[in-house]
Amino acid sequence: MGSNSASTRGGRKRKMRLTMIRNRKAMEKKLKQLKRLIPGGNEVENAETLFQKTANYIFLLEWQVSALRTISSLSGVLGRNSEDSSVDHSKDLK
């Protein structure tokens, strides 16, 4: 009975080790994918720096979206004003 218990513990340890290896490989794969998405990500050596770089990049993208929305809304307003100014007012001068 003692040896059976020892073999069960050994089996559990082996299973845990395999699970840890699988998890590590999955995490490494995801980090590799993230490195490809982030500009300059391939030069980053550790995960913590990569996560910080990712957060900064997301912030930059959010800022760019906000700026583009502002420009878009302004161009709509300016577009209407420029249409109004394109009307020929020369007849009003006569």
Phi and psi in degrees as a GROMACS rama.xvg file:
@    title "Ramachandran Plot"
@    xaxis  label "Phi"
@    yaxis  label "Psi"
@TYPE xy
-62.5416  -41.0999  GLY-2
-71.0738  -33.4548  SER-3
-63.6862  -41.7022  ASN-4
-64.4684  -40.6016  SER-5
-65.5069  -40.0916  ALA-6
-69.0721  -32.4724  SER-7
-66.5512  -43.3117  THR-8
-63.291  -40.9738  ARG-9
-62.869  -38.9266  GLY-10
-65.264  -40.0328  GLY-11
-65.8495  -42.1078  ARG-12
-62.3542  -42.8528  LYS-13
-63.4576  -41.9947  ARG-14
-64.2572  -42.5922  LYS-15
-62.9529  -41.9338  MET-16
-62.1465  -44.6227  ARG-17
-62.6952  -39.8365  LEU-18
-63.3538  -43.6844  THR-19
-62.6784  -41.0755  MET-20
-64.2297  -44.2796  ILE-21
-60.8737  -44.7848  ARG-22
-62.666  -42.2339  ASN-23
-63.2155  -43.2735  ARG-24
-64.1344  -40.465  LYS-25
-63.6378  -42.4001  ALA-26
-65.5523  -42.2571  MET-27
-62.2079  -38.2601  GLU-28
-64.076  -43.5514  LYS-29
-66.7162  -38.9361  LYS-30
-64.2119  -39.5289  LEU-31
-62.4276  -42.3084  LYS-32
-63.4415  -42.4581  GLN-33
-63.8241  -40.2563  LEU-34
-58.9601  -35.2236  LYS-35
-71.8225  -28.2  ARG-36
-80.5347  -30.7578  LEU-37
-93.7018  127.319  ILE-38
-57.6932  128.301  PRO-39
78.5566  4.65825  GLY-40
-65.7229  -30.4717  GLY-41
-67.1386  -21.2541  ASN-42
-84.2725  -12.0651  GLU-43
-76.216  133.73  VAL-44
-91.4273  -39.5681  GLU-45
-118.319  159.658  ASN-46
-64.344  -39.1702  ALA-47
-60.5538  -44.7356  GLU-48
-65.509  -39.135  THR-49
-62.8235  -41.837  LEU-50
-65.0984  -39.464  PHE-51
-65.4377  -43.5774  GLN-52
-62.468  -38.6482  LYS-53
-64.5331  -45.0918  THR-54
-61.0706  -42.7496  ALA-55
-63.391  -39.8698  ASN-56
-66.5903  -40.6447  TYR-57
-62.478  -42.9841  ILE-58
-59.6741  -43.9449  PHE-59
-62.1132  -44.0957  LEU-60
-62.8128  -40.9493  LEU-61
-62.2031  -41.278  GLU-62
-63.6056  -42.9942  TRP-63
-62.9024  -41.551  GLN-64
-61.598  -44.1202  VAL-65
-61.5597  -44.6777  SER-66
-63.3356  -42.6799  ALA-67
-66.0155  -36.5634  LEU-68
-63.9546  -42.1808  ARG-69
-62.8733  -46.8458  THR-70
-60.9464  -42.1064  ILE-71
-62.6979  -44.5307  SER-72
-68.6195  -35.893  SER-73
-68.1522  -38.0952  LEU-74
-66.8335  -31.4155  SER-75
-65.4756  -43.7797  GLY-76
-67.6325  -46.07  VAL-77
-65.8727  -35.473  LEU-78
-61.8747  -41.2664  GLY-79
-66.6487  -41.9982  ARG-80
-65.7657  -38.6371  ASN-81
-69.9955  -31.4768  SER-82
-64.943  -41.8878  GLU-83
-64.2181  -38.0346  ASP-84
-77.1015  -13.7355  SER-85
-82.3399  -6.00755  SER-86
-68.8731  136.867  VAL-87
-76.3583  110.537  ASP-88
-98.7795  9.53803  HIS-89
-63.5656  -30.7304  SER-90
-68.72  -24.5569  LYS-91
-70.6898  -22.5623  ASP-92
-79.0376  -17.9897  LEU-93
